[in-house]
């Protein structure tokens, strides 16, 4: 049985302060526990879905909640050449820096807003960052705001948070008011080593000029 000491409690976090402290402590063993022991599937699933929705060549991506950089490595593998990343935890950002795939990394509490200039990115990836105590579903609109017209966002999340209901409800609201449209939605592996499944959702922002 894999050691899931940190993973098990990760779904019980409630506040931003708890999340930051938890990931600071988890950083030393995060890649081993999530990747090696539990076969984290969402980075590659999300990267492949994003690459199917937008040509990676020349596309600038913001990797939201980039953590240790597993999602950035997956994005680079499918061909995205320009990747920025942000995360709440300085220790996780240091791990991301060591991957060598990010052009720019910065610390951010996205529940308090995103200071990146609006319409700065061709794509946004949010892999495993919407969850209890992590990002609230309402942050989806802030992430859409940093996309250029016609830009694409991929979101990967586990069944636990999907079933809570706030994120699918926000997706419906976003589609209803025309802020973006869902172009791909797939259920599948999240952390297969831990028996956890999840969703990958791709949204496209309208481009009024065609």
Phi, psi and omega in degrees: 000124179298152175284110183246032185304310180285316183302315183302318184276348183298332181275000179258000182289146185236332185235162178300320181296319177297318180297313181300311181297321183295315182285333172299317180287324184284340189305327183294332184236006188301308183298322180293315184287315183282313185275301186290317186274329188237008170054054182308113187266338189295323179304312181289321178300314181292318180298317180293321178294322179293317180294333177284339184262339181212141179295119181297333185299111178084358181280132178265125187243139168257118178267102186275130184063048189295343178057228183278357178101007179299322179290323177295320177298320178294321178297318179294322181300323181270003169113003179283120187269339185238108185230125168253159180217151174220154180201161179282332189258119176301323181294321177291323177298325177295320176297319178298319179301322183291343178291332180079009184261351185261136174281324183211135178233140179212152179276137181205139168258096189290342175291345177258006179111165183239123185273353177301137180305139179297149179059039182264339190238150173279333183209153175230137174241128178233092190256108176072015186259344172272111183193177180297126180078351180264235179277138174280153182301330181295342179292341177309319182292324176296322180290322176298328183294333181273357178276143170293158173306133184084000180288166188232141176234135174247137179235129174241129181211160183276164180300328183303312183280326177302315182291340176298329168104338186290326182286311175300327177294321178291322175300316179298319180295318180296317178294321183296324181264006173079013180290332177191163177235142176282123181249351180202137177210124184215134174265142180181206183294141170243290173234082185300329179294338178254006179072027182250130176252172182192185186245147166241125181233132176245130178241145178241132179276139180299150174239096186301333182273002178098000000 
